[in-house]
Amino acid sequence: MKQEWDDSVEVSVEVVNSGGVALESWEVDLDLRDVDIYHYWSMRDLGGGRFGSEDWNARLDPGENAVAGFQAELGDRADLPGSVSCTAV
């Protein structure tokens, strides 16, 4: 889900375990060009545009999901993709 205003956006991030084994934690790469994340929830800042699971939403059994989100200011050349890289860690 995405809501946009003149120069900012609020985005829901859904991480889904589509594999066959449980994940103990996850990370998403939100290092997006000309996007300045200033508020986020249900994930922690790992630095360098990477965000990871919290203790309480880290484990995902097959088919389970975790929902997090962020608010960001958008620059003139901001590009929000439909999906971003997510890795199990």
HTML snippet that shows the backbone in 3Dmol.js (N, CA, C, O; Angstrom):
<script src="https://3Dmol.org/build/3Dmol-min.js"></script>
<div id="view" style="width:600px;height:400px;position:relative"></div>
<script>
const pdb = `
ATOM      1  N   MET A   1       0.840  -1.172   0.000  1.00  0.00           N
ATOM      2  CA  MET A   1       0.000   0.000   0.000  1.00  0.00           C
ATOM      3  C   MET A   1       0.890   1.241   0.000  1.00  0.00           C
ATOM      4  O   MET A   1       1.914   1.283   0.682  1.00  0.00           O
ATOM      5  N   LYS A   2       0.494   2.232  -0.758  1.00  0.00           N
ATOM      6  CA  LYS A   2       1.289   3.455  -0.831  1.00  0.00           C
ATOM      7  C   LYS A   2       0.336   4.638  -0.853  1.00  0.00           C
ATOM      8  O   LYS A   2      -0.643   4.653  -1.600  1.00  0.00           O
ATOM      9  N   GLN A   3       0.637   5.628  -0.022  1.00  0.00           N
ATOM     10  CA  GLN A   3      -0.088   6.895  -0.044  1.00  0.00           C
ATOM     11  C   GLN A   3       0.918   7.985  -0.352  1.00  0.00           C
ATOM     12  O   GLN A   3       1.987   8.039   0.256  1.00  0.00           O
ATOM     13  N   GLU A   4       0.582   8.850  -1.290  1.00  0.00           N
ATOM     14  CA  GLU A   4       1.508   9.915  -1.687  1.00  0.00           C
ATOM     15  C   GLU A   4       0.897  11.283  -1.423  1.00  0.00           C
ATOM     16  O   GLU A   4      -0.312  11.482  -1.542  1.00  0.00           O
ATOM     17  N   TRP A   5       1.775  12.226  -1.059  1.00  0.00           N
ATOM     18  CA  TRP A   5       1.444  13.628  -0.943  1.00  0.00           C
ATOM     19  C   TRP A   5       2.387  14.377  -1.865  1.00  0.00           C
ATOM     20  O   TRP A   5       3.118  13.746  -2.629  1.00  0.00           O
ATOM     21  N   ASP A   6       2.394  15.684  -1.820  1.00  0.00           N
ATOM     22  CA  ASP A   6       3.222  16.477  -2.740  1.00  0.00           C
ATOM     23  C   ASP A   6       4.688  16.045  -2.756  1.00  0.00           C
ATOM     24  O   ASP A   6       5.253  15.807  -3.824  1.00  0.00           O
ATOM     25  N   ASP A   7       5.300  15.945  -1.586  1.00  0.00           N
ATOM     26  CA  ASP A   7       6.733  15.629  -1.549  1.00  0.00           C
ATOM     27  C   ASP A   7       7.063  14.508  -0.574  1.00  0.00           C
ATOM     28  O   ASP A   7       8.220  14.349  -0.183  1.00  0.00           O
ATOM     29  N   SER A   8       6.062  13.729  -0.177  1.00  0.00           N
ATOM     30  CA  SER A   8       6.329  12.631   0.737  1.00  0.00           C
ATOM     31  C   SER A   8       5.409  11.450   0.433  1.00  0.00           C
ATOM     32  O   SER A   8       4.458  11.557  -0.340  1.00  0.00           O
ATOM     33  N   VAL A   9       5.725  10.328   1.064  1.00  0.00           N
ATOM     34  CA  VAL A   9       4.995   9.093   0.797  1.00  0.00           C
ATOM     35  C   VAL A   9       4.981   8.235   2.066  1.00  0.00           C
ATOM     36  O   VAL A   9       5.897   8.307   2.884  1.00  0.00           O
ATOM     37  N   GLU A  10       3.942   7.434   2.215  1.00  0.00           N
ATOM     38  CA  GLU A  10       3.872   6.419   3.262  1.00  0.00           C
ATOM     39  C   GLU A  10       3.690   5.079   2.566  1.00  0.00           C
ATOM     40  O   GLU A  10       2.785   4.913   1.747  1.00  0.00           O
ATOM     41  N   VAL A  11       4.555   4.122   2.897  1.00  0.00           N
ATOM     42  CA  VAL A  11       4.576   2.839   2.197  1.00  0.00           C
ATOM     43  C   VAL A  11       4.505   1.696   3.195  1.00  0.00           C
ATOM     44  O   VAL A  11       5.214   1.702   4.201  1.00  0.00           O
ATOM     45  N   SER A  12       3.652   0.714   2.921  1.00  0.00           N
ATOM     46  CA  SER A  12       3.631  -0.541   3.678  1.00  0.00           C
ATOM     47  C   SER A  12       4.572  -1.521   2.991  1.00  0.00           C
ATOM     48  O   SER A  12       4.589  -1.632   1.765  1.00  0.00           O
ATOM     49  N   VAL A  13       5.349  -2.223   3.795  1.00  0.00           N
ATOM     50  CA  VAL A  13       6.295  -3.211   3.293  1.00  0.00           C
ATOM     51  C   VAL A  13       5.831  -4.577   3.799  1.00  0.00           C
ATOM     52  O   VAL A  13       5.739  -4.788   5.008  1.00  0.00           O
ATOM     53  N   GLU A  14       5.540  -5.506   2.886  1.00  0.00           N
ATOM     54  CA  GLU A  14       5.129  -6.847   3.279  1.00  0.00           C
ATOM     55  C   GLU A  14       6.233  -7.832   2.898  1.00  0.00           C
ATOM     56  O   GLU A  14       6.624  -7.935   1.735  1.00  0.00           O
ATOM     57  N   VAL A  15       6.724  -8.550   3.902  1.00  0.00           N
ATOM     58  CA  VAL A  15       7.733  -9.582   3.689  1.00  0.00           C
ATOM     59  C   VAL A  15       7.021 -10.919   3.816  1.00  0.00           C
ATOM     60  O   VAL A  15       6.389 -11.192   4.836  1.00  0.00           O
ATOM     61  N   VAL A  16       7.118 -11.757   2.786  1.00  0.00           N
ATOM     62  CA  VAL A  16       6.433 -13.051   2.767  1.00  0.00           C
ATOM     63  C   VAL A  16       7.463 -14.171   2.628  1.00  0.00           C
ATOM     64  O   VAL A  16       8.349 -14.109   1.776  1.00  0.00           O
ATOM     65  N   ASN A  17       7.338 -15.184   3.465  1.00  0.00           N
ATOM     66  CA  ASN A  17       8.183 -16.369   3.332  1.00  0.00           C
ATOM     67  C   ASN A  17       7.533 -17.282   2.299  1.00  0.00           C
ATOM     68  O   ASN A  17       6.583 -18.001   2.609  1.00  0.00           O
ATOM     69  N   SER A  18       8.041 -17.254   1.086  1.00  0.00           N
ATOM     70  CA  SER A  18       7.501 -18.078   0.009  1.00  0.00           C
ATOM     71  C   SER A  18       8.278 -19.387  -0.152  1.00  0.00           C
ATOM     72  O   SER A  18       8.025 -20.164  -1.073  1.00  0.00           O
ATOM     73  N   GLY A  19       9.222 -19.615   0.753  1.00  0.00           N
ATOM     74  CA  GLY A  19      10.015 -20.842   0.695  1.00  0.00           C
ATOM     75  C   GLY A  19       9.389 -21.983   1.486  1.00  0.00           C
ATOM     76  O   GLY A  19       8.246 -21.900   1.935  1.00  0.00           O
ATOM     77  N   GLY A  20      10.153 -23.028   1.641  1.00  0.00           N
ATOM     78  CA  GLY A  20       9.659 -24.226   2.311  1.00  0.00           C
ATOM     79  C   GLY A  20      10.163 -24.417   3.725  1.00  0.00           C
ATOM     80  O   GLY A  20       9.769 -25.374   4.391  1.00  0.00           O
ATOM     81  N   VAL A  21      11.028 -23.526   4.202  1.00  0.00           N
ATOM     82  CA  VAL A  21      11.553 -23.634   5.573  1.00  0.00           C
ATOM     83  C   VAL A  21      11.347 -22.319   6.315  1.00  0.00           C
ATOM     84  O   VAL A  21      11.217 -21.262   5.697  1.00  0.00           O
ATOM     85  N   ALA A  22      11.320 -22.392   7.627  1.00  0.00           N
ATOM     86  CA  ALA A  22      11.124 -21.197   8.455  1.00  0.00           C
ATOM     87  C   ALA A  22      12.321 -20.251   8.330  1.00  0.00           C
ATOM     88  O   ALA A  22      13.464 -20.694   8.213  1.00  0.00           O
ATOM     89  N   LEU A  23      12.045 -18.951   8.355  1.00  0.00           N
ATOM     90  CA  LEU A  23      13.089 -17.927   8.386  1.00  0.00           C
ATOM     91  C   LEU A  23      13.239 -17.450   9.824  1.00  0.00           C
ATOM     92  O   LEU A  23      12.245 -17.266  10.527  1.00  0.00           O
ATOM     93  N   GLU A  24      14.457 -17.254  10.256  1.00  0.00           N
ATOM     94  CA  GLU A  24      14.698 -16.768  11.621  1.00  0.00           C
ATOM     95  C   GLU A  24      14.722 -15.246  11.687  1.00  0.00           C
ATOM     96  O   GLU A  24      14.480 -14.668  12.747  1.00  0.00           O
ATOM     97  N   SER A  25      15.012 -14.594  10.570  1.00  0.00           N
ATOM     98  CA  SER A  25      14.992 -13.130  10.495  1.00  0.00           C
ATOM     99  C   SER A  25      15.044 -12.737   9.020  1.00  0.00           C
ATOM    100  O   SER A  25      15.282 -13.574   8.149  1.00  0.00           O
ATOM    101  N   TRP A  26      14.817 -11.447   8.755  1.00  0.00           N
ATOM    102  CA  TRP A  26      14.800 -10.955   7.380  1.00  0.00           C
ATOM    103  C   TRP A  26      15.352  -9.543   7.307  1.00  0.00           C
ATOM    104  O   TRP A  26      15.401  -8.829   8.309  1.00  0.00           O
ATOM    105  N   GLU A  27      15.766  -9.146   6.110  1.00  0.00           N
ATOM    106  CA  GLU A  27      16.249  -7.790   5.825  1.00  0.00           C
ATOM    107  C   GLU A  27      15.663  -7.328   4.498  1.00  0.00           C
ATOM    108  O   GLU A  27      15.471  -8.129   3.583  1.00  0.00           O
ATOM    109  N   VAL A  28      15.379  -6.029   4.401  1.00  0.00           N
ATOM    110  CA  VAL A  28      14.983  -5.427   3.129  1.00  0.00           C
ATOM    111  C   VAL A  28      15.950  -4.294   2.813  1.00  0.00           C
ATOM    112  O   VAL A  28      16.439  -3.605   3.708  1.00  0.00           O
ATOM    113  N   ASP A  29      16.212  -4.117   1.529  1.00  0.00           N
ATOM    114  CA  ASP A  29      17.113  -3.060   1.072  1.00  0.00           C
ATOM    115  C   ASP A  29      16.265  -1.896   0.561  1.00  0.00           C
ATOM    116  O   ASP A  29      15.653  -1.976  -0.504  1.00  0.00           O
ATOM    117  N   LEU A  30      16.240  -0.812   1.344  1.00  0.00           N
ATOM    118  CA  LEU A  30      15.458   0.368   0.976  1.00  0.00           C
ATOM    119  C   LEU A  30      16.364   1.548   0.641  1.00  0.00           C
ATOM    120  O   LEU A  30      15.999   2.702   0.867  1.00  0.00           O
ATOM    121  N   ASP A  31      17.540   1.256   0.103  1.00  0.00           N
ATOM    122  CA  ASP A  31      18.467   2.292  -0.336  1.00  0.00           C
ATOM    123  C   ASP A  31      17.999   2.774  -1.708  1.00  0.00           C
ATOM    124  O   ASP A  31      18.522   2.360  -2.742  1.00  0.00           O
ATOM    125  N   LEU A  32      17.010   3.653  -1.691  1.00  0.00           N
ATOM    126  CA  LEU A  32      16.339   4.099  -2.906  1.00  0.00           C
ATOM    127  C   LEU A  32      16.824   5.485  -3.303  1.00  0.00           C
ATOM    128  O   LEU A  32      17.022   6.350  -2.450  1.00  0.00           O
ATOM    129  N   ARG A  33      17.013   5.689  -4.584  1.00  0.00           N
ATOM    130  CA  ARG A  33      17.542   6.960  -5.091  1.00  0.00           C
ATOM    131  C   ARG A  33      16.587   8.115  -4.792  1.00  0.00           C
ATOM    132  O   ARG A  33      15.401   8.057  -5.116  1.00  0.00           O
ATOM    133  N   ASP A  34      17.118   9.154  -4.177  1.00  0.00           N
ATOM    134  CA  ASP A  34      16.406  10.400  -3.917  1.00  0.00           C
ATOM    135  C   ASP A  34      15.193  10.221  -2.997  1.00  0.00           C
ATOM    136  O   ASP A  34      14.207  10.950  -3.103  1.00  0.00           O
ATOM    137  N   VAL A  35      15.285   9.235  -2.092  1.00  0.00           N
ATOM    138  CA  VAL A  35      14.232   8.965  -1.108  1.00  0.00           C
ATOM    139  C   VAL A  35      14.868   9.037   0.274  1.00  0.00           C
ATOM    140  O   VAL A  35      15.824   8.313   0.553  1.00  0.00           O
ATOM    141  N   ASP A  36      14.349   9.901   1.141  1.00  0.00           N
ATOM    142  CA  ASP A  36      14.887  10.088   2.489  1.00  0.00           C
ATOM    143  C   ASP A  36      13.876   9.571   3.508  1.00  0.00           C
ATOM    144  O   ASP A  36      12.893  10.247   3.810  1.00  0.00           O
ATOM    145  N   ILE A  37      14.118   8.370   4.036  1.00  0.00           N
ATOM    146  CA  ILE A  37      13.224   7.767   5.033  1.00  0.00           C
ATOM    147  C   ILE A  37      13.421   8.486   6.357  1.00  0.00           C
ATOM    148  O   ILE A  37      14.535   8.531   6.878  1.00  0.00           O
ATOM    149  N   TYR A  38      12.347   9.051   6.908  1.00  0.00           N
ATOM    150  CA  TYR A  38      12.455   9.781   8.174  1.00  0.00           C
ATOM    151  C   TYR A  38      11.669   9.131   9.298  1.00  0.00           C
ATOM    152  O   TYR A  38      11.837   9.517  10.455  1.00  0.00           O
ATOM    153  N   HIS A  39      10.817   8.156   9.001  1.00  0.00           N
ATOM    154  CA  HIS A  39      10.070   7.454  10.045  1.00  0.00           C
ATOM    155  C   HIS A  39       9.783   6.040   9.545  1.00  0.00           C
ATOM    156  O   HIS A  39       9.456   5.850   8.374  1.00  0.00           O
ATOM    157  N   TYR A  40       9.904   5.054  10.423  1.00  0.00           N
ATOM    158  CA  TYR A  40       9.637   3.665  10.043  1.00  0.00           C
ATOM    159  C   TYR A  40       9.086   2.922  11.248  1.00  0.00           C
ATOM    160  O   TYR A  40       9.263   3.357  12.386  1.00  0.00           O
ATOM    161  N   TRP A  41       8.419   1.800  11.001  1.00  0.00           N
ATOM    162  CA  TRP A  41       7.838   1.011  12.085  1.00  0.00           C
ATOM    163  C   TRP A  41       7.899  -0.481  11.740  1.00  0.00           C
ATOM    164  O   TRP A  41       7.932  -0.867  10.572  1.00  0.00           O
ATOM    165  N   SER A  42       7.914  -1.289  12.773  1.00  0.00           N
ATOM    166  CA  SER A  42       7.937  -2.751  12.690  1.00  0.00           C
ATOM    167  C   SER A  42       9.172  -3.294  11.977  1.00  0.00           C
ATOM    168  O   SER A  42       9.154  -4.409  11.456  1.00  0.00           O
ATOM    169  N   MET A  43      10.240  -2.505  11.957  1.00  0.00           N
ATOM    170  CA  MET A  43      11.541  -2.928  11.447  1.00  0.00           C
ATOM    171  C   MET A  43      12.584  -2.010  12.062  1.00  0.00           C
ATOM    172  O   MET A  43      12.264  -0.921  12.539  1.00  0.00           O
ATOM    173  N   ARG A  44      13.837  -2.457  12.046  1.00  0.00           N
ATOM    174  CA  ARG A  44      14.903  -1.643  12.638  1.00  0.00           C
ATOM    175  C   ARG A  44      15.912  -1.235  11.580  1.00  0.00           C
ATOM    176  O   ARG A  44      16.142  -1.957  10.610  1.00  0.00           O
ATOM    177  N   ASP A  45      16.506  -0.079  11.776  1.00  0.00           N
ATOM    178  CA  ASP A  45      17.469   0.488  10.837  1.00  0.00           C
ATOM    179  C   ASP A  45      18.814  -0.213  11.026  1.00  0.00           C
ATOM    180  O   ASP A  45      19.385  -0.179  12.116  1.00  0.00           O
ATOM    181  N   LEU A  46      19.318  -0.843   9.974  1.00  0.00           N
ATOM    182  CA  LEU A  46      20.602  -1.527  10.009  1.00  0.00           C
ATOM    183  C   LEU A  46      21.707  -0.683   9.388  1.00  0.00           C
ATOM    184  O   LEU A  46      22.871  -1.084   9.390  1.00  0.00           O
ATOM    185  N   GLY A  47      21.347   0.488   8.854  1.00  0.00           N
ATOM    186  CA  GLY A  47      22.318   1.369   8.213  1.00  0.00           C
ATOM    187  C   GLY A  47      22.419   1.100   6.717  1.00  0.00           C
ATOM    188  O   GLY A  47      22.097   0.007   6.250  1.00  0.00           O
ATOM    189  N   GLY A  48      22.860   2.086   5.987  1.00  0.00           N
ATOM    190  CA  GLY A  48      23.073   1.938   4.552  1.00  0.00           C
ATOM    191  C   GLY A  48      21.809   1.658   3.757  1.00  0.00           C
ATOM    192  O   GLY A  48      21.875   1.066   2.680  1.00  0.00           O
ATOM    193  N   GLY A  49      20.654   2.076   4.275  1.00  0.00           N
ATOM    194  CA  GLY A  49      19.403   1.837   3.572  1.00  0.00           C
ATOM    195  C   GLY A  49      18.803   0.465   3.807  1.00  0.00           C
ATOM    196  O   GLY A  49      17.768   0.129   3.232  1.00  0.00           O
ATOM    197  N   ARG A  50      19.451  -0.333   4.655  1.00  0.00           N
ATOM    198  CA  ARG A  50      18.942  -1.672   4.968  1.00  0.00           C
ATOM    199  C   ARG A  50      18.141  -1.632   6.267  1.00  0.00           C
ATOM    200  O   ARG A  50      18.517  -0.951   7.221  1.00  0.00           O
ATOM    201  N   PHE A  51      17.045  -2.364   6.290  1.00  0.00           N
ATOM    202  CA  PHE A  51      16.196  -2.478   7.473  1.00  0.00           C
ATOM    203  C   PHE A  51      15.950  -3.943   7.735  1.00  0.00           C
ATOM    204  O   PHE A  51      15.853  -4.741   6.803  1.00  0.00           O
ATOM    205  N   GLY A  52      15.846  -4.304   9.019  1.00  0.00           N
ATOM    206  CA  GLY A  52      15.677  -5.704   9.379  1.00  0.00           C
ATOM    207  C   GLY A  52      14.536  -5.926  10.342  1.00  0.00           C
ATOM    208  O   GLY A  52      13.956  -4.985  10.884  1.00  0.00           O
ATOM    209  N   SER A  53      14.232  -7.176  10.537  1.00  0.00           N
ATOM    210  CA  SER A  53      13.131  -7.578  11.406  1.00  0.00           C
ATOM    211  C   SER A  53      13.397  -7.187  12.854  1.00  0.00           C
ATOM    212  O   SER A  53      14.542  -7.030  13.279  1.00  0.00           O
ATOM    213  N   GLU A  54      12.319  -7.038  13.586  1.00  0.00           N
ATOM    214  CA  GLU A  54      12.378  -6.859  15.033  1.00  0.00           C
ATOM    215  C   GLU A  54      12.383  -8.255  15.659  1.00  0.00           C
ATOM    216  O   GLU A  54      12.122  -9.240  14.967  1.00  0.00           O
ATOM    217  N   ASP A  55      12.674  -8.350  16.954  1.00  0.00           N
ATOM    218  CA  ASP A  55      12.664  -9.650  17.619  1.00  0.00           C
ATOM    219  C   ASP A  55      11.303 -10.319  17.510  1.00  0.00           C
ATOM    220  O   ASP A  55      11.223 -11.535  17.333  1.00  0.00           O
ATOM    221  N   TRP A  56      10.251  -9.551  17.611  1.00  0.00           N
ATOM    222  CA  TRP A  56       8.905 -10.111  17.667  1.00  0.00           C
ATOM    223  C   TRP A  56       8.321 -10.485  16.306  1.00  0.00           C
ATOM    224  O   TRP A  56       7.328 -11.211  16.265  1.00  0.00           O
ATOM    225  N   ASN A  57       8.897 -10.018  15.182  1.00  0.00           N
ATOM    226  CA  ASN A  57       8.354 -10.372  13.863  1.00  0.00           C
ATOM    227  C   ASN A  57       9.403 -11.016  12.953  1.00  0.00           C
ATOM    228  O   ASN A  57       9.230 -11.070  11.735  1.00  0.00           O
ATOM    229  N   ALA A  58      10.491 -11.503  13.555  1.00  0.00           N
ATOM    230  CA  ALA A  58      11.599 -12.054  12.774  1.00  0.00           C
ATOM    231  C   ALA A  58      11.286 -13.430  12.194  1.00  0.00           C
ATOM    232  O   ALA A  58      11.548 -13.677  11.017  1.00  0.00           O
ATOM    233  N   ARG A  59      10.734 -14.317  12.997  1.00  0.00           N
ATOM    234  CA  ARG A  59      10.494 -15.691  12.535  1.00  0.00           C
ATOM    235  C   ARG A  59       9.247 -15.738  11.651  1.00  0.00           C
ATOM    236  O   ARG A  59       8.159 -15.312  12.038  1.00  0.00           O
ATOM    237  N   LEU A  60       9.454 -16.272  10.457  1.00  0.00           N
ATOM    238  CA  LEU A  60       8.351 -16.455   9.519  1.00  0.00           C
ATOM    239  C   LEU A  60       8.353 -17.904   9.042  1.00  0.00           C
ATOM    240  O   LEU A  60       9.292 -18.342   8.376  1.00  0.00           O
ATOM    241  N   ASP A  61       7.309 -18.640   9.382  1.00  0.00           N
ATOM    242  CA  ASP A  61       7.139 -19.991   8.861  1.00  0.00           C
ATOM    243  C   ASP A  61       6.714 -19.891   7.406  1.00  0.00           C
ATOM    244  O   ASP A  61       6.260 -18.830   6.977  1.00  0.00           O
ATOM    245  N   PRO A  62       6.847 -20.966   6.630  1.00  0.00           N
ATOM    246  CA  PRO A  62       6.422 -20.927   5.230  1.00  0.00           C
ATOM    247  C   PRO A  62       4.986 -20.410   5.091  1.00  0.00           C
ATOM    248  O   PRO A  62       4.073 -20.877   5.772  1.00  0.00           O
ATOM    249  N   GLY A  63       4.810 -19.443   4.201  1.00  0.00           N
ATOM    250  CA  GLY A  63       3.501 -18.850   3.963  1.00  0.00           C
ATOM    251  C   GLY A  63       3.150 -17.690   4.873  1.00  0.00           C
ATOM    252  O   GLY A  63       2.182 -16.979   4.605  1.00  0.00           O
ATOM    253  N   GLU A  64       3.907 -17.475   5.942  1.00  0.00           N
ATOM    254  CA  GLU A  64       3.633 -16.357   6.854  1.00  0.00           C
ATOM    255  C   GLU A  64       4.250 -15.070   6.314  1.00  0.00           C
ATOM    256  O   GLU A  64       5.136 -15.091   5.460  1.00  0.00           O
ATOM    257  N   ASN A  65       3.744 -13.929   6.848  1.00  0.00           N
ATOM    258  CA  ASN A  65       4.261 -12.639   6.421  1.00  0.00           C
ATOM    259  C   ASN A  65       4.452 -11.718   7.621  1.00  0.00           C
ATOM    260  O   ASN A  65       3.920 -11.953   8.705  1.00  0.00           O
ATOM    261  N   ALA A  66       5.218 -10.676   7.394  1.00  0.00           N
ATOM    262  CA  ALA A  66       5.393  -9.589   8.354  1.00  0.00           C
ATOM    263  C   ALA A  66       5.123  -8.294   7.598  1.00  0.00           C
ATOM    264  O   ALA A  66       5.520  -8.147   6.442  1.00  0.00           O
ATOM    265  N   VAL A  67       4.452  -7.363   8.253  1.00  0.00           N
ATOM    266  CA  VAL A  67       4.155  -6.080   7.623  1.00  0.00           C
ATOM    267  C   VAL A  67       4.850  -4.972   8.409  1.00  0.00           C
ATOM    268  O   VAL A  67       4.705  -4.877   9.628  1.00  0.00           O
ATOM    269  N   ALA A  68       5.592  -4.153   7.711  1.00  0.00           N
ATOM    270  CA  ALA A  68       6.292  -3.006   8.281  1.00  0.00           C
ATOM    271  C   ALA A  68       5.965  -1.809   7.392  1.00  0.00           C
ATOM    272  O   ALA A  68       5.142  -1.916   6.482  1.00  0.00           O
ATOM    273  N   GLY A  69       6.597  -0.687   7.650  1.00  0.00           N
ATOM    274  CA  GLY A  69       6.326   0.463   6.798  1.00  0.00           C
ATOM    275  C   GLY A  69       7.263   1.619   7.067  1.00  0.00           C
ATOM    276  O   GLY A  69       8.057   1.604   8.007  1.00  0.00           O
ATOM    277  N   PHE A  70       7.145   2.624   6.212  1.00  0.00           N
ATOM    278  CA  PHE A  70       7.969   3.817   6.391  1.00  0.00           C
ATOM    279  C   PHE A  70       7.293   5.033   5.772  1.00  0.00           C
ATOM    280  O   PHE A  70       6.408   4.920   4.923  1.00  0.00           O
ATOM    281  N   GLN A  71       7.741   6.198   6.226  1.00  0.00           N
ATOM    282  CA  GLN A  71       7.387   7.482   5.636  1.00  0.00           C
ATOM    283  C   GLN A  71       8.683   8.102   5.128  1.00  0.00           C
ATOM    284  O   GLN A  71       9.728   7.990   5.770  1.00  0.00           O
ATOM    285  N   ALA A  72       8.610   8.748   3.984  1.00  0.00           N
ATOM    286  CA  ALA A  72       9.817   9.311   3.385  1.00  0.00           C
ATOM    287  C   ALA A  72       9.503  10.581   2.616  1.00  0.00           C
ATOM    288  O   ALA A  72       8.397  10.775   2.112  1.00  0.00           O
ATOM    289  N   GLU A  73      10.516  11.443   2.543  1.00  0.00           N
ATOM    290  CA  GLU A  73      10.456  12.611   1.666  1.00  0.00           C
ATOM    291  C   GLU A  73      10.992  12.185   0.308  1.00  0.00           C
ATOM    292  O   GLU A  73      11.963  11.433   0.215  1.00  0.00           O
ATOM    293  N   LEU A  74      10.356  12.669  -0.728  1.00  0.00           N
ATOM    294  CA  LEU A  74      10.752  12.316  -2.086  1.00  0.00           C
ATOM    295  C   LEU A  74      11.418  13.495  -2.764  1.00  0.00           C
ATOM    296  O   LEU A  74      10.895  14.610  -2.749  1.00  0.00           O
ATOM    297  N   GLY A  75      12.563  13.248  -3.354  1.00  0.00           N
ATOM    298  CA  GLY A  75      13.231  14.265  -4.143  1.00  0.00           C
ATOM    299  C   GLY A  75      12.664  14.286  -5.557  1.00  0.00           C
ATOM    300  O   GLY A  75      11.787  13.489  -5.890  1.00  0.00           O
ATOM    301  N   ASP A  76      13.159  15.193  -6.382  1.00  0.00           N
ATOM    302  CA  ASP A  76      12.664  15.338  -7.751  1.00  0.00           C
ATOM    303  C   ASP A  76      12.849  14.079  -8.588  1.00  0.00           C
ATOM    304  O   ASP A  76      12.059  13.818  -9.495  1.00  0.00           O
ATOM    305  N   ARG A  77      13.867  13.308  -8.299  1.00  0.00           N
ATOM    306  CA  ARG A  77      14.161  12.118  -9.107  1.00  0.00           C
ATOM    307  C   ARG A  77      13.872  10.826  -8.356  1.00  0.00           C
ATOM    308  O   ARG A  77      14.460   9.791  -8.669  1.00  0.00           O
ATOM    309  N   ALA A  78      12.986  10.866  -7.378  1.00  0.00           N
ATOM    310  CA  ALA A  78      12.649   9.689  -6.589  1.00  0.00           C
ATOM    311  C   ALA A  78      12.003   8.630  -7.470  1.00  0.00           C
ATOM    312  O   ALA A  78      11.202   8.931  -8.355  1.00  0.00           O
ATOM    313  N   ASP A  79      12.370   7.395  -7.207  1.00  0.00           N
ATOM    314  CA  ASP A  79      11.826   6.275  -7.959  1.00  0.00           C
ATOM    315  C   ASP A  79      11.494   5.160  -6.976  1.00  0.00           C
ATOM    316  O   ASP A  79      12.393   4.511  -6.442  1.00  0.00           O
ATOM    317  N   LEU A  80      10.204   4.937  -6.734  1.00  0.00           N
ATOM    318  CA  LEU A  80       9.773   3.872  -5.830  1.00  0.00           C
ATOM    319  C   LEU A  80       9.387   2.652  -6.639  1.00  0.00           C
ATOM    320  O   LEU A  80       8.393   2.678  -7.365  1.00  0.00           O
ATOM    321  N   PRO A  81      10.162   1.578  -6.523  1.00  0.00           N
ATOM    322  CA  PRO A  81       9.858   0.369  -7.282  1.00  0.00           C
ATOM    323  C   PRO A  81       8.671  -0.383  -6.665  1.00  0.00           C
ATOM    324  O   PRO A  81       8.301  -0.122  -5.520  1.00  0.00           O
ATOM    325  N   GLY A  82       8.088  -1.294  -7.404  1.00  0.00           N
ATOM    326  CA  GLY A  82       6.990  -2.109  -6.911  1.00  0.00           C
ATOM    327  C   GLY A  82       7.441  -3.138  -5.892  1.00  0.00           C
ATOM    328  O   GLY A  82       6.645  -3.591  -5.071  1.00  0.00           O
ATOM    329  N   SER A  83       8.724  -3.513  -5.940  1.00  0.00           N
ATOM    330  CA  SER A  83       9.279  -4.451  -4.964  1.00  0.00           C
ATOM    331  C   SER A  83      10.759  -4.147  -4.760  1.00  0.00           C
ATOM    332  O   SER A  83      11.401  -3.516  -5.600  1.00  0.00           O
ATOM    333  N   VAL A  84      11.287  -4.611  -3.623  1.00  0.00           N
ATOM    334  CA  VAL A  84      12.701  -4.423  -3.317  1.00  0.00           C
ATOM    335  C   VAL A  84      13.278  -5.760  -2.854  1.00  0.00           C
ATOM    336  O   VAL A  84      12.537  -6.689  -2.533  1.00  0.00           O
ATOM    337  N   SER A  85      14.598  -5.844  -2.825  1.00  0.00           N
ATOM    338  CA  SER A  85      15.242  -7.063  -2.409  1.00  0.00           C
ATOM    339  C   SER A  85      15.011  -7.340  -0.939  1.00  0.00           C
ATOM    340  O   SER A  85      15.048  -6.442  -0.099  1.00  0.00           O
ATOM    341  N   CYS A  86      14.772  -8.602  -0.655  1.00  0.00           N
ATOM    342  CA  CYS A  86      14.570  -9.074   0.714  1.00  0.00           C
ATOM    343  C   CYS A  86      15.348 -10.365   0.870  1.00  0.00           C
ATOM    344  O   CYS A  86      15.270 -11.251   0.019  1.00  0.00           O
ATOM    345  N   THR A  87      16.095 -10.473   1.949  1.00  0.00           N
ATOM    346  CA  THR A  87      16.874 -11.690   2.172  1.00  0.00           C
ATOM    347  C   THR A  87      16.598 -12.252   3.545  1.00  0.00           C
ATOM    348  O   THR A  87      16.308 -11.521   4.492  1.00  0.00           O
ATOM    349  N   ALA A  88      16.696 -13.567   3.636  1.00  0.00           N
ATOM    350  CA  ALA A  88      16.611 -14.253   4.933  1.00  0.00           C
ATOM    351  C   ALA A  88      17.999 -14.212   5.539  1.00  0.00           C
ATOM    352  O   ALA A  88      18.993 -14.435   4.848  1.00  0.00           O
ATOM    353  N   VAL A  89      18.065 -13.928   6.828  1.00  0.00           N
ATOM    354  CA  VAL A  89      19.366 -13.894   7.505  1.00  0.00           C
ATOM    355  C   VAL A  89      19.321 -14.697   8.781  1.00  0.00           C
ATOM    356  O   VAL A  89      20.323 -14.787   9.490  1.00  0.00           O
TER     357      VAL A  89
END
`;
const viewer = $3Dmol.createViewer("view");
viewer.addModel(pdb, "pdb");
viewer.setStyle({}, {cartoon: {color: "spectrum"}});
viewer.zoomTo();
viewer.render();
</script>
